[in-house]
Amino acid sequence: MHKYLLLLTISFLSVAFTGCESSQSALSKPIRKTETLTPDSSLLAKLGEPQDLGFASIRIPADFTQSSKQTKGKSTIYPFTGPRRDDGTAPLLQIMTVQLGEADKARSLGVTLDKFLEGVKKRRAQWSESQLSLGMISDLEFAYKSWEGAEISRGTPMKGTMYVTYVNEKLMVAISSQDVQPMADETIPLTEAAIRTFEMK
Protein backbone atom coordinates (compact mmCIF):
# COMPACT_ATOMS: atom_id res chain seq x y z
CA MET A 1 0.00 0.00 0.00
CA HIS A 2 2.88 2.38 0.68
CA LYS A 3 3.89 2.20 -2.98
CA TYR A 4 0.30 3.08 -3.93
CA LEU A 5 0.31 6.10 -1.62
CA LEU A 6 3.72 7.20 -2.92
CA LEU A 7 2.60 7.05 -6.55
CA LEU A 8 -0.62 8.83 -5.67
CA THR A 9 1.30 11.63 -4.01
CA ILE A 10 3.75 11.95 -6.88
CA SER A 11 0.83 12.06 -9.30
CA PHE A 12 -0.96 14.97 -7.63
CA LEU A 13 2.25 16.93 -7.17
CA SER A 14 3.13 16.48 -10.83
CA VAL A 15 -0.19 17.83 -12.07
CA ALA A 16 -1.13 20.33 -9.37
CA PHE A 17 1.30 22.98 -10.54
CA THR A 18 0.05 22.81 -14.13
CA GLY A 19 -2.50 25.48 -14.96
CA CYS A 20 -2.09 27.43 -11.74
CA GLU A 21 -2.77 31.10 -12.44
CA SER A 22 -2.73 34.30 -10.46
CA SER A 23 -2.31 37.96 -11.19
CA GLN A 24 -0.26 38.30 -8.00
CA SER A 25 3.49 37.81 -8.06
CA ALA A 26 5.52 36.60 -5.10
CA LEU A 27 8.71 36.88 -7.10
CA SER A 28 8.50 40.58 -7.82
CA LYS A 29 8.06 41.49 -4.16
CA PRO A 30 10.75 41.58 -1.47
CA ILE A 31 10.62 38.74 1.04
CA ARG A 32 8.84 39.80 4.22
CA LYS A 33 10.72 39.05 7.42
CA THR A 34 8.29 36.53 8.82
CA GLU A 35 8.85 34.15 11.72
CA THR A 36 11.89 31.89 11.47
CA LEU A 37 10.77 28.24 11.55
CA THR A 38 13.02 25.88 13.52
CA PRO A 39 12.64 22.14 14.14
CA ASP A 40 11.29 20.90 17.46
CA SER A 41 14.49 20.43 19.50
CA SER A 42 13.04 17.34 21.19
CA LEU A 43 12.87 15.59 17.80
CA LEU A 44 16.34 16.45 16.46
CA ALA A 45 17.85 13.24 17.85
CA LYS A 46 15.46 11.25 15.63
CA LEU A 47 16.74 12.92 12.46
CA GLY A 48 19.67 11.57 10.46
CA GLU A 49 22.64 13.38 9.00
CA PRO A 50 21.94 15.95 6.23
CA GLN A 51 21.02 14.33 2.93
CA ASP A 52 22.67 15.97 -0.07
CA LEU A 53 20.09 16.62 -2.81
CA GLY A 54 22.55 18.42 -5.04
CA PHE A 55 20.87 21.82 -4.83
CA ALA A 56 20.06 21.62 -1.10
CA SER A 57 20.26 19.41 1.97
CA ILE A 58 17.73 18.13 4.50
CA ARG A 59 17.86 15.96 7.62
CA ILE A 60 15.28 13.25 7.12
CA PRO A 61 14.10 10.95 9.95
CA ALA A 62 16.85 8.43 10.68
CA ASP A 63 14.69 5.40 9.83
CA PHE A 64 13.49 6.78 6.47
CA THR A 65 15.03 5.60 3.19
CA GLN A 66 15.40 7.54 -0.05
CA SER A 67 13.90 6.19 -3.26
CA SER A 68 15.23 7.09 -6.69
CA LYS A 69 14.46 10.65 -7.71
CA GLN A 70 11.90 10.98 -10.48
CA THR A 71 11.97 13.62 -13.19
CA LYS A 72 9.01 14.48 -15.39
CA GLY A 73 9.10 17.55 -17.60
CA LYS A 74 10.22 20.50 -15.52
CA SER A 75 9.59 18.73 -12.19
CA THR A 76 11.89 16.51 -10.09
CA ILE A 77 10.73 14.60 -7.01
CA TYR A 78 12.96 13.29 -4.22
CA PRO A 79 10.89 10.76 -2.21
CA PHE A 80 11.69 9.37 1.25
CA THR A 81 9.71 6.55 2.87
CA GLY A 82 9.49 5.51 6.50
CA PRO A 83 9.41 1.92 7.76
CA ARG A 84 6.71 -0.20 6.18
CA ARG A 85 4.14 -1.54 8.61
CA ASP A 86 2.41 -4.91 8.63
CA ASP A 87 -0.66 -3.38 6.94
CA GLY A 88 1.52 -2.02 4.11
CA THR A 89 1.31 1.65 5.12
CA ALA A 90 4.31 3.91 5.59
CA PRO A 91 4.92 7.61 6.25
CA LEU A 92 6.10 9.64 3.25
CA LEU A 93 8.25 12.74 2.95
CA GLN A 94 9.18 14.26 -0.38
CA ILE A 95 10.78 17.29 -1.93
CA MET A 96 9.69 18.48 -5.36
CA THR A 97 11.44 21.08 -7.50
CA VAL A 98 9.82 22.85 -10.45
CA GLN A 99 11.76 24.78 -13.05
CA LEU A 100 9.79 27.99 -13.55
CA GLY A 101 8.77 29.38 -16.91
CA GLU A 102 7.63 32.91 -17.68
CA ALA A 103 3.97 32.08 -16.95
CA ASP A 104 4.88 30.54 -13.58
CA LYS A 105 6.39 33.74 -12.24
CA ALA A 106 2.96 35.40 -11.74
CA ARG A 107 1.89 32.82 -9.14
CA SER A 108 1.92 33.80 -5.49
CA LEU A 109 3.05 31.41 -2.76
CA GLY A 110 -0.45 31.16 -1.33
CA VAL A 111 -2.04 30.39 -4.70
CA THR A 112 0.62 27.81 -5.52
CA LEU A 113 0.23 26.09 -2.15
CA ASP A 114 -3.56 25.92 -2.53
CA LYS A 115 -3.23 24.44 -6.01
CA PHE A 116 -0.99 21.69 -4.68
CA LEU A 117 -3.44 21.00 -1.86
CA GLU A 118 -6.32 20.81 -4.35
CA GLY A 119 -4.59 17.76 -5.79
CA VAL A 120 -4.61 16.12 -2.35
CA LYS A 121 -8.16 17.21 -1.55
CA LYS A 122 -9.59 15.60 -4.70
CA ARG A 123 -8.58 12.21 -3.33
CA ARG A 124 -9.81 12.78 0.22
CA ALA A 125 -13.18 12.84 1.99
CA GLN A 126 -13.92 14.65 5.28
CA TRP A 127 -11.31 17.23 4.30
CA SER A 128 -10.05 19.98 6.59
CA GLU A 129 -7.00 22.22 6.39
CA SER A 130 -5.33 24.86 8.53
CA GLN A 131 -5.12 28.53 7.68
CA LEU A 132 -2.23 29.74 5.54
CA SER A 133 0.96 30.43 7.49
CA LEU A 134 4.26 32.00 6.42
CA GLY A 135 7.71 31.38 7.84
CA MET A 136 11.40 31.50 7.03
CA ILE A 137 13.55 28.41 6.47
CA SER A 138 17.08 28.70 5.11
CA ASP A 139 16.50 32.41 4.40
CA LEU A 140 13.54 31.53 2.17
CA GLU A 141 9.92 32.43 2.81
CA PHE A 142 7.65 29.37 2.84
CA ALA A 143 3.86 29.21 2.75
CA TYR A 144 2.54 26.16 4.59
CA LYS A 145 -0.59 24.36 5.76
CA SER A 146 -1.51 21.12 7.50
CA TRP A 147 -4.45 18.96 6.43
CA GLU A 148 -6.58 15.95 7.41
CA GLY A 149 -8.84 13.73 5.31
CA ALA A 150 -9.85 10.16 4.51
CA GLU A 151 -8.33 8.55 1.42
CA ILE A 152 -11.43 7.99 -0.73
CA SER A 153 -10.79 4.60 -2.33
CA ARG A 154 -9.88 2.89 0.96
CA GLY A 155 -11.49 5.13 3.56
CA THR A 156 -8.18 5.46 5.41
CA PRO A 157 -7.96 8.58 7.60
CA MET A 158 -4.78 10.51 6.87
CA LYS A 159 -2.91 13.60 7.95
CA GLY A 160 -0.24 15.68 6.24
CA THR A 161 1.55 18.97 5.80
CA MET A 162 2.89 20.95 2.85
CA TYR A 163 5.43 23.76 2.49
CA VAL A 164 6.06 25.77 -0.70
CA THR A 165 8.72 28.37 -1.56
CA TYR A 166 10.18 30.20 -4.52
CA VAL A 167 13.97 29.95 -4.41
CA ASN A 168 14.35 32.51 -7.19
CA GLU A 169 12.74 33.32 -10.54
CA LYS A 170 13.85 29.96 -11.92
CA LEU A 171 13.08 27.44 -9.18
CA MET A 172 10.18 26.51 -6.90
CA VAL A 173 10.38 23.93 -4.09
CA ALA A 174 7.48 22.07 -2.46
CA ILE A 175 8.09 19.83 0.57
CA SER A 176 5.29 17.60 1.83
CA SER A 177 4.63 14.69 4.13
CA GLN A 178 1.69 12.42 4.88
CA ASP A 179 0.77 9.32 6.87
CA VAL A 180 -2.25 7.32 7.98
CA GLN A 181 -3.93 7.88 11.33
CA PRO A 182 -3.33 7.32 14.20
CA MET A 183 0.41 6.92 13.45
CA ALA A 184 0.42 10.32 11.74
CA ASP A 185 0.05 12.01 15.12
CA GLU A 186 3.62 10.89 15.81
CA THR A 187 5.20 10.88 12.35
CA ILE A 188 3.94 14.21 10.98
CA PRO A 189 5.58 16.30 13.75
CA LEU A 190 8.79 14.37 13.02
CA THR A 191 8.64 14.98 9.28
CA GLU A 192 7.77 18.62 9.91
CA ALA A 193 10.91 18.89 12.04
CA ALA A 194 12.80 17.43 9.09
CA ILE A 195 11.27 19.96 6.68
CA ARG A 196 12.48 22.77 8.89
CA THR A 197 16.11 21.58 8.49
CA PHE A 198 15.95 22.21 4.72
CA GLU A 199 18.90 24.31 3.59
CA MET A 200 19.85 25.62 0.18
CA LYS A 201 23.46 25.37 -0.94
Beta strands, then each sheet from edge to edge (+ up, - down):
strand 1: 51-52
strand 2: 56-58
strand 3: 65-66
strand 4: 70-72
strand 5: 75-81
strand 6: 92-99
strand 7: 124-129
strand 8: 133-137
strand 9: 140-151
strand 10: 156-166
strand 11: 171-180
strand 12: 199-200
sheet 1: 1+ 2- 12+
sheet 2: 3+ 5- 4+
sheet 3: 3+ 5- 6+ 11- 10+ 9- 7+
sheet 4: 3+ 5- 6+ 11- 10+ 9- 8+
end
